[in-house]
Amino acid sequence: MQQTQDLSAARLSNAWAELQAHARDHQPLDADAYRLAFADPEFLLRRETRGIRMQLEMLKPELGQSQQGIENTVVVFGSARFPAPETASASLAAAQANLTKASAAGVDEAGLADAQDALLVAERHMRNAHFYDQARLFARLVAAHSLPLPLAEQLFICTGGGPGIMEAANRGAHELGAPTVGLNIVLPHEQSGNQYITPSLNFKFHYFALRKMHFLMRAKALVAFPGGFGTLDELFEVITLVQTGKSKPLPIVLFGSDYWKRLINFDVLIEEGAISPKDLDLFHYVDEPQAAWDIIARFYDL
C-alpha cells in the first residue's frame, strides 16, 4: 500500500543525524567537502562565514520570542557581582568566623591579612546585596501589572541572563509566574543562564553587538542598576541611540542615585559642551522600586 505523505511535515536530510552520531560516538568530525554546507561546522566557523553566523544569531532569538508572544520588554541591567542577601549574609558570617579563628590560632601576618581582606569583601557584598532585593521587587511590580493583561499588552522582564542583579530581576518576575527572558553571552569564564529564566527564552550569544541589538528591539524601558564595564557599555549604547534618534524615546532609569552620581559627573559634559543640558532629561535617578515603575507607568499612561 502506498504510504500517505503529510504535506505539512518538514523533511530534513540525514545531515543532522550524521552530526548527532559523531557526537554520540565521540568520533572526530573531519572536514568533508561533500557534507551539506548548513551541516558543516568546519565551514560555518570559517572567518568568511561570519556574516551568516551573525544573521543566524539575529534570527534565532527573534523567532523564539515572537513565537512565544514576547513583544514588549523591560530591560534590567546591573552587576553580576552583587549577591542575594541570603548569600551575602552567609559569606559574611563565614568570613567573620574565619578571622576570629585566625586571630585565636595566632597565624602569621600574611594569613591574618588574607582573613581581614576576605572580611572586607564580604562586608562589601553585604552592603551591595540590597540592590539585589530592589531589582527583585521592581521585577515583581512589572509582573504584577502585566499578568492580568492580554499577551500583546504585557511587559516582560529581560536581562543579560547572568547572576547578581540579572538573576534578581528574572527571579522577581518568575516568583509571580511570569515568563522572563535571558540574553546570555559566551565568556572566557563560561557563564550559564540563571535558574529563573524561562528555559525556552534563555538565549546564548557570541556577538555582543547582536545581543545589544536584541536588548533594544523589544525594549519599552531600561532600568540600570549599579554595575561595571558591561553595565556602562549597555547603558551608554541605549542613551546614545535615543539621543541621536536612532531609537524611539523610552524611559531610562538609573537605580541608585548615589552610585551613579559618584560614578559619572554628567555636569562636566555640559560644562565642556560635549552634550546639551536637555540631554540630561533622557534619564532619571531613582532609589525605590516603586519610583522606577512609576516613571515607566507615567511614560506610557498605564
C-alpha positions, 0 to 999 in steps of 0.5 A: 500500500502506498504510504500517505505523505503529510504535506505539512511535515518538514523533511530534513536530510540525514545531515543532522543525524550524521552530526548527532552520531559523531557526537554520540560516538565521540568520533572526530568530525573531519572536514568533508567537502561533500557534507551539506554546507548548513551541516558543516561546522568546519565551514560555518566557523570559517572567518568568511562565514561570519556574516551568516553566523551573525544573521543566524544569531539575529534570527534565532532569538527573534523567532523564539520570542515572537513565537512565544508572544514576547513583544514588549520588554523591560530591560534590567541591567546591573552587576553580576557581582552583587549577591542575594542577601541570603548569600551575602549574609552567609559569606559574611558570617563565614568570613567573620568566623574565619578571622576570629579563628585566625586571630585565636590560632595566632597565624602569621601576618600574611594569613591574618591579612588574607582573613581581614581582606576576605572580611572586607569583601564580604562586608562589601557584598553585604552592603551591595546585596540590597540592590539585589532585593530592589531589582527583585521587587521592581521585577515583581511590580512589572509582573504584577501589572502585566499578568492580568493583561492580554499577551500583546499588552504585557511587559516582560522582564529581560536581562543579560541572563547572568547572576547578581542583579540579572538573576534578581530581576528574572527571579522577581518576575518568575516568583509571580509566574511570569515568563522572563527572558535571558540574553546570555553571552559566551565568556572566557569564564563560561557563564550559564543562564540563571535558574529563573529564566524561562528555559525556552527564552534563555538565549546564548550569544557570541556577538555582543553587538547582536545581543545589544541589538536584541536588548533594544528591539523589544525594549519599552524601558531600561532600568540600570542598576549599579554595575561595571564595564558591561553595565556602562557599555549597555547603558551608554549604547541605549542613551546614545541611540535615543539621543541621536534618534536612532531609537524611539524615546523610552524611559531610562532609569538609573537605580541608585542615585548615589552610585551613579552620581559618584560614578559619572559627573554628567555636569562636566559634559555640559560644562565642556559642551560635549552634550546639551543640558536637555540631554540630561532629561533622557534619564532619571535617578531613582532609589525605590522600586516603586519610583522606577515603575512609576516613571515607566507607568507615567511614560506610557499612561498605564 
